[in-house]
């Protein structure tokens, strides 16, 4: 496995590169939750490893795999992307200044992923333990959040483990099937089509924030709108919502 950036030193900042380990600061991260009532789940602590280096430090792929879930979350990981390896290991790169890859792209270990930044939810040592605010220091809170999750039988293993499925990056892989989802779209899908593959299509759109409705095995108006948005997002022409060979090929290229 490659290190996330050149000059990596496994030691605690400011004498090395690690500013926060997995599981630390539960009081801070307990604010991050999902669900409501008895189903509410909150983080038990930091769900990754934070590495510090100068702003815009080049970041490298720690393992070979397929890029997915590249987007911006203003209150979370900011500009971020993920790598899915063929063995079902998902790596998250959070708080980037810029991203150099796109969804569906294959990267080899050591390839450029993007550049270290301070986008999203960051804590700044420059301001003590306060949250970074614009104007205090434009590079305050700069770091890479590197997270790791394991996929088993097509889903994140133990999502409710207190860290939304994330594990300490030094953990060994579990035994058994840890292959990520490999569903293949084998026929054209269009308005009026029915079947389980329509549901799989809706799941893909939901993963990219393009479908926020209940799954239903019929290609209706909502699925059509999501298909058009998906094609526009990935520059698939023509963006008419017809899921033909070109769009299916793109969907099938993402492991």
Secondary structure, DSSP 8 states (H G I E B T S, - for coil): ---SSTT---SBTTSSSEEE-TT--HHHHTT-EES-GGG-EE-SS--SEEE--STT-EEE-SS-EEEEEEEEETTTTEEEEEEE-TTSEEEEEEEEEEE---TT-EE-TT-EEEEEB--SS-B-GGGTTSB--TTT-TTTT-BEEEEEEEEETTEETTTTSSSTTB--TT----SS----------S-B-TT-BSHHHHHHHHHHHHTTS--S---SB--HHHHHHHHHHHHHTT-SS-SS-B-HHHHHHHHH--
